[in-house]
Amino acid sequence: MIDLKKIKEDTEVDSIVIADKDGNVIDALDTKHDTNIALMIETAFSMCGDMVKDLLKGDLDQLMAKSSKGFLVANRIKSDSIILVVSKNMSKLGLLLKYMSSLEK
């Protein structure tokens, strides 16, 4: 099992959600409305995954979004789960991307 407290401690993210392939919450830390967020990230990952298959003939491994207030990164972990991290600290993006790529796939 992925240690969400360790991820938060190591990367200083604001919140984390792990969802299954159906959008159900597996685990969450410091996240309001985690059920809604899990459903939204599963939907976004699914839709973007279809686009990647159509345009790039590959599988989606990571989804990123940035706003003026921060960013989010979602990674596929194992074949049936997605981890989403949210941060308002843009200076941590590089560290977070490296950390996310080291999580179990």
N, C-alpha and C positions, 0 to 999 in steps of 0.2 A: 504494500500500500504506500502511496506517495504521502510524505509528511508535509502537509500544508504549512504548518508552523515554521518548519525549517526553510521552506521556499520563501516565506514572508521575511524571515530573519535574514536570509542570505541576500535577497534581492530588494527588500524594502517595498514590495508591491502593496497596493491598498486593499485588494480583495482577490479571492481565488474561488473558482467553481470547477468542480469536475462533474461532467454529465455523461450519461450513457448514450448509446446511439438513438434512443427514443426520446431524449431530452429530459430524462429523469435525473434528479440530483443524486450523485453518489456521495459527494462530500463538498463542503463549502466553508470558507473562513472570511469573516468580516464583510459579508455580502447581504444587503437587504434584498428581498424579493428573489432569492436564489432560485426558486422554482421557475419563475418567469424568465430569468436570465438563462437558465439551463435550456429551456425550450427555444429561446431566441438564438442562442449560439448554435444549437443543433440544427435549426432551420437555416441559418446563415451558412454554416459549414456544408450542409447538404446542397444548397443552391450553388454555392461557389465551387463545390466539388464537381457538380454536373458541368459547370462552365469550364473547369480545368480539363475534364475528360474530353469535352467537345473541342476545345481550342488547342490544348497541349498534348492530348492523348496520354495523360498521366493521372496520378492520384494526388489529391490535395492533402498536404501534410501540415500546413500552417496557414493561418489567416490573421492578418494584422489590420488594425484601423487606428487612425490618429486624428485627434481633434486639437483645438487650441488649448484644451484643458488637460490633455494627457493622451494615453494610448491603451489599446488592449491587444493581447496576443492570444490566439487560440491554437493549440497543437493537438494533433491526433496522438493519443497514447494507446498502445495496444491496438487492436483492430476495431474495438467497440466503445471507446471512450474518448472524450475531448476534455482538455484542461484549458480553462480561460483564466488569464491573469489581467488585472487592471491596475494601471499606475498613473499617477499625476506627475511623476518625476521623469521628465524626458531624458535627463542625463543618465538614467539607468537602462535605457533601451538596449544598448549593446550587451551589457552584462546579462540582462534578462533573456535576450535571444540566444546567447551562448548557453545559459542555464537551461532554457527550455529544450534545446537540442540534445541535452544530456539526459533528459528524463527517459524512462523506459518506454520503448515503442511497442 
